[in-house]
Amino acid sequence: MPIYKYKARDEEGRSFSGRIDVSGEEELQNRLESSGFFLVEFSLEKKSLLDADIAEKFLVVGLRNLYTLTLQLANIVDTGIPLLASLNSIVEGCRNRKLRAILKVVIKDLESGSSFAAALSKHPKVFSKFYTSMVELGESSGTLPKILSGLAEYIKKEMAIKRKIIFAMSYPMFLIMVGTVLVIFVLTYIMPQFITIFSEEKIPLPLPTIILVTLSTIVTRYWYLLLVSLIGMVVGFRFFARSNYGGLIVDRLKLRIPVMGEVIKKVCAKRFIDGLNLLYTSGLPILSALNTVKAIVRNRYFEKVIASLVAHISTGKDLASYLRLSEFFPPDILAMIKSGEESGTLGKMLNKASSIYEEEVNYAIEMLVSAFEIGVIIVVGVGVGFVAMALLFPIFRLRGIVS
C-alpha cells in the first residue's frame, strides 16, 4: 500500500505529523478521524525498490516483536482507550514491517465488524491458536487487558528459555564449526600435498593415513555428490518430520536422546503447566484449557498424551492420576496437582509448579551444556589426534628412509 505523510490536529488544537500505510486519501482521513484527529495536509511518499512489499515475505515476527505488541496493547487498553484506537496508535510505531502489515489487515477486519480473536486467527504463523484462544476468552469475559498482560508474561518466559538455550549452546556450536572448518581444510588442502610426497617416495602408509587419504580423495573429487546428498537428506528429513506420522516418530525419539531428552521433557512440561495455569486461572474450563494448551507444547508425542488426558478427564477422573502414567512429570509436581484438585486450589498449585519447573529447566540446560561441551572436546581431541597420527607416522617413516 502507498505511504502517506500527514499533518493533523487533535480536539485541543495540538498539531503533530506522521506517516501511515493506507489504500488512499479517504482511508487516511477515516483512520485519523476514528482516532479523534483531524487531517490538515498530506502527501504521498515515494517507495523505493528496497521498500517493495515482497520483502515482507522474507521477514520474521519473533517472540520479541510479539511480546512488545502484547504488552503495549495490554497497557493501552487498560487505560480505557478502545481496542481499535489502541491498535491504530501501536501500528505506526511498529518497527517490524511484516507485523505492521498484519496489524493493518487486523484493523481493517475490526472496522468491518470482525472480532479481535477472529481477525488474529487469520495469521496463524504469528498468532498461535493458544494466543487467539486467550484473546477470545478476554473478549467474551470483558477482561482483555488482564488476559493480554498474562499473555505478555507467558511470552516473556518463553523468550527467557529460548535465550538461555541459545546462549548456552553458542560455545559448543562454535567449537563444532571451527573443528569442521579445520577438517575440511586438512582434507582438501594439506592431504593432497602429502599424498603427492608419499606416492613419489613410495612409502608404505599406515592405516590412519590410508583412511585420511581415502576421505581426502572422496571430498576433493566428489564434493558435489556429497553436497547434493547432504541437501537431499536434510530436505527429506524435513518433509518426514512435518508429516503426522514422521513428526510423531521424530518427537518420540527426541525424548530418548541422553541428557537432551530430559531437557525437552522439562521444557514441554513447563509449557504445559504455564499454559494450563494461564488458561485455567483466566476462567476457561479444564477440558477447553487442555484442548487449547496442546498448541504450545511443540511435541507431537506430548500432544497425543494431552489428547488422551482429555478423554480421561471426560469420564470424570482426575488430572493427576493420568499424568502419573506419563514420563513428563515428577512425583512432587503430581502431588501438588492432586492436592490442588482435591482442595479446589488447582490454579494456585499450578502457579507453584510453574516456579519449580523454571528452576528445573535452568538446571537441566546447565547439565546439557556441560555434557555437550565434554562430548565436543572429546570428539575434537580424538579427531585432532587421529589427523596428527595420519600425518606424522608417514613423516617418521620418510625420515627413517632418508637416514
Secondary structure, DSSP 4 states (H G I P E B T S, - for coil): --EEEEEEE-TT--EEEEEEE-SSHHHHHHHHHHTT-EEEEEEEEPPPGGG-GGGGGG----HHHHHHHHHHHHHHHHTT--HHHHHHHHHTT---HHHHHHHHHHHHHHHTT--HHHHHHT-TTTS-HHHHHHHHHHHHHT-HHHHHHHHHHHHHHHHHHHHHHHHHHHHHHHHHHHHHHHHHHIIIIIHHHHHHHHHHHTPPPPHHHHHHHHHHHHHHHSHHHHHHHHHHHHHHHHHHHHSHHHHHHHHHHHTTSTTHHHHHHHHHHHHHHHHHHHHHHTT--HHHHHHHHHHHH--HHHHHHHHHHHHHHHTT--HHHHHTTSSS--HHHHHHHHHHHHHT-HHHHHHHHHHHHHHHHHHHHHHHHHHHHHHHHHHHHHHHHHHHHHHHHHHHHHHHHH-
